Amino acid sequence: MSNGFDLRGKRALVTGASAGIGREIARVLAAHGAHLILTARRRDRLEELADTLGRSHGAEVDVMESDLADPGGAQALIEAVESRHPIVDVLVNNAGSGIHGHGLDHEWEAEARMLQLNVVSLAQLTKHFARAMVRRGSGRILQVASTAAFQPCPSYAAYGASKAFVLHQSEALAEELRDSDVKITVLCPGSTNTEFFEVSGNERNQMQVSTSLDPDVVARQGVAAMLTGKRVIVTGLSNKITSTGVRLLPRRLQAILARKVLE
């Protein structure tokens, strides 16, 4: 494991930076001395955050509006970034969305956009920037997955599967890169006090509310894990216990228990 990665003067690309965990990760990175490239669909929110971080931390912050749920979104972002910033030292793949409800009831177009965002665009950005990091001999990648990655998730079927992809691909790439100074960390938060549930169409139940963490707590833990090269970080004690224990259960029982929690 790395002894630590110095963010001072490094440039970090953060996707989904307009709200929630992504916004708080940007704040933490700026506080550590990083310069930022912030991207999301809501430019007004990005510009407001950029102004705040520039004034409070002296960070250089570039704002790029992008839609990573569009099939061409990741490539367009790559080209925009490289036209202005030839070196990206840190990649934070935070952008993601979920759709709650019975999987067969979801409109395919909406589900396809979610999979493009959560899986395809993330994989494309990871491959592109990780290759450049390997050529330079250094870099850090923080992938935001979810505790949903650890078991089948009825009522969040496609979302849970997309986060399982993030977890498993990232762990595999981290092992392939074990002898380099390019480290990949997967952040797996549970219920978090963001707009995720409202946007996904789910009203949080009592268990989800009682175990929820604020996004700044999740962000600080995720960045700290990334800086030391830790491969997987699950935030919150109850989430750590659950994500460990569920893997000891038969797969069908995992799905039954997840359904009780998520519906």
C-alpha positions in Angstrom: 0.0 0.0 0.0 1.2 3.5 -0.8 2.5 5.7 2.0 0.4 8.6 0.7 -0.2 10.7 -2.4 0.4 14.5 -2.2 -2.4 16.4 -3.8 -0.7 19.8 -3.7 -0.6 21.2 -7.2 -2.1 18.0 -8.7 -5.1 18.3 -11.1 -8.2 16.2 -10.4 -11.1 15.5 -12.7 -14.4 15.0 -10.7 -17.5 13.9 -12.5 -21.0 14.5 -11.1 -19.5 17.4 -9.1 -22.7 19.6 -9.0 -24.2 17.9 -5.9 -24.0 15.3 -3.2 -20.9 13.2 -2.7 -19.2 14.6 -5.8 -19.5 18.2 -4.6 -18.1 17.2 -1.2 -15.2 15.3 -2.8 -14.3 18.4 -4.8 -14.2 20.4 -1.6 -11.9 17.9 0.1 -9.6 17.7 -2.8 -9.4 21.5 -3.0 -8.6 21.7 0.8 -5.7 19.3 0.1 -4.3 21.7 -2.5 -5.5 20.1 -5.7 -6.6 22.0 -8.8 -9.9 20.8 -10.2 -11.8 20.1 -13.4 -15.5 19.8 -12.4 -18.0 18.3 -14.7 -21.8 17.6 -14.6 -24.9 18.6 -16.5 -25.8 21.6 -14.3 -23.3 24.3 -15.2 -24.7 26.9 -12.8 -24.0 24.7 -9.8 -20.5 23.9 -11.0 -19.7 27.6 -11.5 -21.0 28.4 -8.0 -18.8 25.7 -6.5 -15.8 26.7 -8.6 -16.1 30.3 -7.3 -16.4 29.0 -3.7 -13.4 26.7 -3.9 -11.3 29.4 -5.7 -11.9 31.9 -3.0 -11.6 29.5 0.0 -8.6 27.4 -1.1 -7.0 29.3 -4.0 -7.7 26.3 -6.2 -7.6 26.6 -10.0 -11.0 25.3 -11.0 -12.2 24.6 -14.6 -15.8 23.9 -15.3 -17.0 21.6 -18.1 -20.6 20.9 -18.7 -21.1 17.3 -19.9 -23.8 14.5 -20.1 -22.1 11.2 -19.5 -25.5 9.4 -19.9 -25.2 10.2 -23.6 -23.3 7.6 -25.7 -20.9 10.2 -26.9 -20.5 12.0 -23.6 -17.4 10.4 -22.3 -15.4 10.9 -25.5 -16.5 14.5 -25.7 -15.4 15.1 -22.1 -12.0 13.4 -22.8 -11.4 15.7 -25.8 -12.5 18.8 -23.9 -10.2 18.0 -20.9 -7.2 17.1 -23.1 -7.6 20.3 -25.1 -7.0 22.4 -21.9 -5.3 20.1 -19.4 -2.7 17.6 -20.8 -2.2 16.0 -17.4 -4.9 14.7 -15.1 -3.3 13.3 -11.9 -6.5 12.2 -10.2 -9.8 10.9 -11.7 -12.9 10.7 -9.5 -15.7 8.8 -11.3 -18.6 9.9 -9.1 -21.4 10.6 -11.7 -24.1 8.0 -11.4 -27.9 7.6 -11.1 -30.4 5.0 -10.0 -34.0 4.0 -10.9 -36.1 2.5 -8.2 -39.0 0.1 -8.7 -39.7 -3.2 -10.5 -37.1 -3.7 -13.2 -39.5 -4.7 -15.9 -41.6 -1.5 -15.4 -38.7 0.9 -16.2 -38.7 2.5 -19.6 -35.7 1.1 -21.6 -34.5 4.5 -22.7 -34.1 5.7 -19.1 -32.5 2.4 -18.0 -30.1 2.5 -21.0 -29.0 6.1 -20.1 -28.4 5.0 -16.5 -26.2 2.0 -17.6 -24.3 4.3 -20.0 -23.6 6.7 -17.1 -22.9 4.2 -14.4 -21.0 1.6 -16.5 -19.9 2.5 -20.0 -18.8 6.1 -19.5 -17.1 5.2 -16.2 -15.2 2.4 -17.9 -14.2 4.6 -20.8 -12.9 7.4 -18.6 -11.1 4.9 -16.4 -9.3 3.2 -19.3 -8.3 6.5 -20.9 -7.0 8.3 -17.9 -5.5 5.2 -16.3 -3.4 4.5 -19.4 -2.0 8.1 -19.3 -1.3 7.7 -15.6 0.6 4.5 -16.2 2.7 6.1 -18.9 3.6 8.9 -16.5 4.2 6.4 -13.6 1.8 7.9 -11.1 -1.9 8.6 -10.5 -5.0 8.0 -8.4 -8.5 6.9 -9.4 -11.5 7.0 -7.0 -14.6 5.1 -8.2 -17.8 5.8 -6.4 -19.8 2.5 -6.2 -22.3 1.6 -3.5 -23.0 -1.0 -0.9 -25.6 -2.2 -3.5 -22.5 -3.7 -5.3 -22.3 -6.6 -2.8 -25.6 -8.4 -3.5 -28.5 -8.6 -5.9 -30.8 -5.6 -5.3 -34.5 -6.2 -6.1 -36.2 -2.8 -6.8 -32.8 -1.4 -7.8 -31.9 -4.4 -10.1 -30.0 -2.6 -12.9 -28.5 0.0 -10.5 -27.2 -2.6 -8.2 -25.7 -4.6 -11.1 -24.1 -1.5 -12.4 -22.4 -0.8 -9.1 -21.2 -4.5 -9.0 -19.5 -3.8 -12.3 -17.7 -0.8 -10.9 -16.6 -2.7 -7.8 -15.4 -5.8 -9.6 -13.7 -4.2 -12.6 -11.9 -1.7 -10.3 -10.6 -4.4 -8.0 -9.4 -6.4 -11.0 -7.6 -3.4 -12.5 -6.1 -2.5 -9.1 -4.6 -5.9 -8.9 -3.2 -5.6 -12.5 -1.6 -2.3 -11.5 -0.3 -3.5 -8.1 3.3 -3.0 -9.0 2.8 0.5 -10.3 2.1 3.8 -8.5 -1.3 4.1 -10.1 -3.8 3.1 -7.5 -7.6 2.5 -7.9 -9.9 2.9 -4.9 -13.6 2.0 -4.8 -15.8 4.0 -2.4 -18.9 2.1 -1.4 -21.3 4.3 0.6 -24.6 3.1 1.9 -27.6 5.4 2.3 -26.4 9.0 2.1 -28.2 12.3 2.7 -28.2 13.4 -1.0 -30.8 13.9 -3.7 -30.2 10.3 -5.0 -33.3 8.8 -3.5 -35.6 11.6 -4.6 -34.2 11.4 -8.2 -34.4 7.6 -8.3 -38.1 7.7 -7.2 -37.6 6.1 -3.8 -38.8 7.4 -0.4 -36.2 6.2 2.2 -37.5 3.9 4.8 -36.7 4.1 8.5 -33.7 1.8 8.2 -32.2 3.8 5.4 -32.8 7.1 7.3 -31.2 5.8 10.5 -28.1 4.6 8.8 -27.6 7.5 6.5 -24.3 9.5 6.5 -23.8 13.1 5.4 -22.0 13.4 2.1 -19.1 15.3 3.6 -18.3 12.4 5.9 -18.4 9.9 2.9 -16.2 12.2 0.9 -13.5 12.6 3.5 -13.3 8.9 4.1 -13.2 8.2 0.3 -10.4 10.7 -0.4 -8.4 9.5 2.7 -8.6 5.9 1.4 -7.6 7.0 -2.1 -4.5 8.8 -0.8 -3.2 5.7 1.0 -4.0 3.4 -2.0 -6.7 1.4 -0.2 -8.6 -0.7 -2.7 -12.1 -0.7 -1.2 -13.7 1.6 1.5 -17.2 1.0 2.9 -18.4 4.0 4.8 -20.4 3.6 8.1 -20.1 0.9 10.7 -23.5 -0.7 10.0 -22.6 -0.8 6.3 -19.3 -2.4 6.9 -21.0 -5.1 9.0 -23.7 -5.7 6.5 -21.5 -5.7 3.4 -19.2 -8.3 5.0 -22.0 -10.5 6.5 -24.1 -10.6 3.4 -21.3 -12.3 1.4 -21.6 -15.3 3.7 -25.2 -15.9 2.8 -26.7 -18.0 -0.1 -27.3 -15.8 -3.1 -31.1 -16.2 -3.0 -31.2 -15.2 0.6 -29.1 -12.1 -0.2 -31.8 -11.1 -2.7 -34.6 -11.7 -0.3 -33.0 -9.6 2.5 -32.1 -6.8 0.1 -35.6 -6.7 -1.2 -36.9 -6.1 2.4 -34.5 -3.3 2.9 -34.8 -1.5 -0.5 -38.5 -1.7 -1.3 
